[in-house]
């Protein structure tokens, strides 16, 4: 097992010195784990700071087929478990908390988390992405409790009907994942799927998955034991109502860099240009 660390200035010890590390890796997904293991091999004793659990978005993935070393593919959760085991075997320290601010302090970096502050000479940002928030559709009242931005929160759901909003890789991969225990309908405002062909082909032959193109969700309202999605199917058509137990929003993701202070953020923006 990896070790959960507590920082020196957490709690009421406001005058305590921040912990120091040679290197801190922000994020415990595949990139963060790879960086931390290599830093450990180089003798730098890195610390991974991960807000959830080792594996990152692998926990959301149905099947990973493009990760080297697994020619038959591997379930996302299985690969996440292997990463956690690798971290433990390598002896890399892990702190499960959220980074709230990263800034430059002289020659070092200051990493502020929900429990304290760590000073590091080197920082690797492997913080992954956050889902894009659904816009253009009104969500009323208690319906919001059944709107999700991933599939982990639906682990215990079976025998239900799940509506997925989106038409890219994530939407179709989520559909394959959830269809193992539920009926799924993919609602896509576009005419054609935007996922890779193999995901489209697998969903097309899955009897528990329906794909609805040219369907824009306008409203989500609470109903008994579920929600009703009010959808428009094109100019001049009457709104359609689709019932579901839960809704998963999969309309893209953006880099998670909200913890960067302005100066570092500007430098990173410059590197993109």
N, C-alpha and C positions, 0 to 999 in steps of 0.2 A: 504494500500500500504506500502511496505517496504521503508526505507529511503535510498537514495543515499548519501553517505558521501563524503566529500572532505577532503583530508589530509592536515595537517597543513603546510607541507613544499612543497606543489605543487606550480607550477608557478614560480615566480621569488624570492620567499622567501627562499633563499638558506640557511640562518642562523637560520631559525625557527626550534624549537624542533620537532622531530617526534611525531606523535600521539601515545598514549599508550592505550592498551587494555589488559584486563585480559586474553582473549582468542580470537584467530582468527581461523576461519575455512576456509580453501582454497578449494573452490568448493561448488556449490549449487545444486548438484544432491541429490538423496535420502539419501545417506550416510551422506553427509554434512549437510543436513537439519535435519536429525535425531540427529546428534551430537550437532548442534547449539541449537535446541529446548531443549535438555536435559541439556546443559550447562546453558541455560537461566533459566531453572527450578531450577538449583543449585545456582543461583544468581551470575553467573560470567559475565553476559552482553557480550556475544560473538559478533563478527563481522564476517559475511560471506563475503568473497571476491570471486566474480563470474564474469568471463569475458563475459558471454553472458546473460543468463537468468536462473531463478530458474527452475530446472527440469533436467538439463544436457541432457544425451542421451535419456531421456524419449521422448523428442521432435522428435526423429528419429524413435521411436518404433510404430509399427502398433497396436498391442494389447498386453497388459501385462496380463499374466494369472498365474504368479507365485508370485505375490505380495500379502501377507496375507491381508485378509479383503475384497477381491473382488472375490468371488467365480465364478462369471460369466465373469470375466476378465474386463479390463478397457482400453480404448484407452490411448496410451502413453501421448498424449497432455492433456487429461482430468486429468490424474494423476499428471502431471506437474503443472496444474492449481491448484489442490488441495494442492500440496506442497507449492506453492506460497501463497495461502490463509492461510495455517497453519503458515508459517513464519510471515506473517503480523499480524495474530491474537496473536501470541506469543510475538510480539514486538521485534523481532530480527532485528538488523541493517544489512543492505546489502549494499555493495559497488560494483558496476558493473564496474570492471576493471580487468586487467590481472596482475597476479603475475609474476615478472621477476626474482626475486632472493629471496631465503630464506637462512638465515645463523644464526649461533649461535653467540650472543654477550654477553659474560659473562654468567649470569644466565638466560638471556632472549633470545628471538628470534627477528630478524630483518626481516620484510617482506617488500620488495621493490616492488612497483607496478608501473604502467604506469603514476601515478600522484603523487607519494610520497612514504613515508616510515612510517610503523607502528611498534612499539615495543610491543611485547606480551610475557606474562609469559608462555602461553600454545598455541601450534599450533596443529590443527588437519588437516592432509593432506587427503583430499577427492577429489583430483583433476581429478579423472577419467582417461580416456585414450585418445589417439590420433590415427587416422587411419594409418595403414601401407601404405606407398607410393608405387604406382605401379612401379615395376621394371621389366626389361626384355621385355618391349614393348616401342617402339619409339612413341612419341607423337609429331606430326609435326604442327608447326605454330599455327594458330587460333583454331585448334582442341582442344587445352588445355583449351579454354574458355568453352567448353562443357563437360569437364571431372570433375565430382563431387565426393566428399568423404562422402556424406550423402544425405538425401532427403529433408532437409529443404529448400535448394536453388531451389528446383523444385516444390515448393508449387503452383505456378501459371501455371504449365505446364499441358495441357490436350489435348487429341486427338493425342498424339505423340507416338513415338516408343522409348523405353528406353532399352539400353543394360546394364546389370549388370554383372560385372566381379567378380567372386567369387562363392563359393559353400557351405558356412557355414550358420549359423543362421541369421546373418545380411543380407546376400544376399537374402535369401528367405523371410525374414521379409520385407525388402525393396520392394521386388517384389509384395508382397500382398498389401503394402501401395500404391505403384505407379499404380497398376493395377486397382484401383478404377476409374482412369481417363485416363489411357494409356494402350497401348500394351507393354508387357515386354518380353525380352528374357534374360535368365540367361546363361552366358557363363562360364563354369567351366572346368579347365584343367584336373581335375580328372575324374575317371570313375563313381564314385558314389557320391551323395550329402554328405556333412559333417554336415548337419543341423540335428536338432532333428526330429524324424519321423512325428510329427504332422504338422510341417511346410512343409515338403515334400509332405504330403498327401493333404494339402490345396492348394498348388501350382499346384499339378498334376490335380486337378479337376477344376481349374480356366481356362476358355477358353481364357483369355487374357494373360496367362503366358506360355511361352515355355521354356523348359530346354534343354540345349545343352551340354552334357558331352564331355570329350576328346577334348575340344576346347580351344586352347591357343591363346591369342591375341598377335600378334607380332607388329602391327603398328596401329596407329589411326591417320587418316588424315582428314583434313577439306573437306567438300563437301557443295554444295548449301543447306543452311538451316539445316545443320547437320554434321555428320561425317561418315566416312567409316572405319570399323574395319577389318583389314587384319588378318585372323585367320588360324592357322594350326590345322588340325584334326587328325594328327597321322603321323608316319613315312611313307614316300612314297606317301602321298596324296598331291594334289594341294592346295595351299592356297585358302581359301574361303573369300569372301568379304561380310560383313554384314553392312547394312545401319541402322543408328539410328539418332534420333534427339539429344539425350544426352547419356552420359555414366556415370554410377555410379560404383565406385571402392569399393568393400567390401571384402578385402582380409585379414582381421584381424586387431587387434588393439594392442597398447602397452601402458603401464602406462605412464601418463604424469608427468614426474619428471624433466623436463629440467631446472626448476628454482632452483633446489637444488645446493648449493655450494658444492665443492668437499668433505669437511669433513662430512657433513650430508649425502651426497650420499653414502659415504663409509660405514657409520654406518648402513644405511638401507640395503645395499647390504649384510652386514654381518648377518643381521637378517634373510635374505632369505636362507642362507646356512644351 
